[in-house]
Amino acid sequence: MDGVIYVTKKFCRFLDRGTKTCTVYPQRFRAEPDCASTAQGLPMMIFPADCPYTKGIEGYIPPRETWDDPAVDDFIREVLGDEAV
């Protein structure tokens, strides 16, 4: 929305939310064809601020993890469903 990426409550089914790691990392592209590689994800700025891949990258803007904007909530619901907000 307006070029900003937001972290939602809808996560990849292979994400271990405790460790923030992929549970099928060696087979991730086979298990999830839409999985973004680091080469794809870094320019899209989809990785969180604490992701090791983003450390030291000047100008990297991580996805917004909190917001207070009902319009963003409505947009996320429309695209991903109620469980994503």
C-alpha positions as CSV (number, residue, x, y, z in Angstrom):
1,M,0.0,0.0,0.0
2,D,1.7,3.2,-1.2
3,G,4.9,1.3,-1.6
4,V,5.1,0.3,2.1
5,I,5.4,-3.4,3.0
6,Y,3.5,-4.5,6.2
7,V,4.1,-7.6,8.3
8,T,0.8,-9.4,8.7
9,K,-0.4,-12.3,10.9
10,K,-0.4,-14.6,7.8
11,F,2.9,-16.4,7.7
12,C,4.4,-19.1,5.5
13,R,3.3,-22.5,6.7
14,F,7.0,-23.5,6.9
15,L,8.1,-20.6,9.1
16,D,9.1,-21.5,12.7
17,R,7.8,-18.3,14.3
18,G,9.9,-19.0,17.4
19,T,13.2,-19.1,15.7
20,K,12.1,-17.1,12.6
21,T,13.7,-19.8,10.4
22,C,12.4,-21.9,7.6
23,T,11.7,-25.5,8.6
24,V,12.3,-26.8,5.1
25,Y,15.1,-24.5,4.0
26,P,17.1,-26.9,1.8
27,Q,13.9,-27.8,-0.1
28,R,12.1,-24.5,0.3
29,F,11.6,-23.8,-3.4
30,R,10.2,-27.2,-4.0
31,A,8.0,-27.1,-1.0
32,E,6.7,-23.6,-1.7
33,P,7.2,-22.4,-5.3
34,D,6.3,-18.8,-4.4
35,C,9.2,-18.7,-1.8
36,A,11.3,-15.5,-2.4
37,S,15.0,-16.0,-2.7
38,T,17.3,-13.6,-1.0
39,A,18.1,-12.1,-4.4
40,Q,14.4,-11.5,-5.0
41,G,13.5,-10.5,-1.4
42,L,16.2,-8.0,-0.7
43,P,15.3,-5.5,-3.4
44,M,11.7,-5.9,-2.5
45,M,12.6,-5.2,1.1
46,I,10.4,-8.0,2.4
47,F,12.7,-9.3,5.2
48,P,12.3,-8.0,8.7
49,A,14.9,-5.7,10.4
50,D,16.4,-8.6,12.4
51,C,17.0,-10.8,9.4
52,P,20.6,-11.7,9.0
53,Y,20.4,-11.1,5.3
54,T,19.6,-7.4,5.8
55,K,22.4,-6.6,8.3
56,G,24.7,-3.9,7.1
57,I,22.7,-3.0,4.0
58,E,22.6,0.8,3.8
59,G,19.2,2.2,3.1
60,Y,17.3,-1.1,3.7
61,I,13.8,-0.4,4.9
62,P,12.2,-3.4,6.6
63,P,8.5,-4.1,6.5
64,R,6.4,-2.1,8.9
65,E,5.5,-4.3,11.9
66,T,3.1,-2.0,13.6
67,W,0.7,0.7,12.4
68,D,-2.4,2.5,13.6
69,D,-4.3,3.0,10.4
70,P,-7.7,1.4,9.8
71,A,-7.2,1.9,6.0
72,V,-4.2,-0.5,6.1
73,D,-6.2,-3.0,8.2
74,D,-9.0,-2.8,5.6
75,F,-6.6,-3.3,2.7
76,I,-5.0,-6.3,4.3
77,R,-8.4,-7.9,5.1
78,E,-9.4,-7.4,1.5
79,V,-6.3,-9.0,0.1
80,L,-5.5,-11.7,2.7
81,G,-8.6,-12.2,4.8
82,D,-9.5,-11.4,8.4
83,E,-7.0,-13.7,9.9
84,A,-4.1,-11.7,8.5
85,V,-4.9,-8.6,10.6
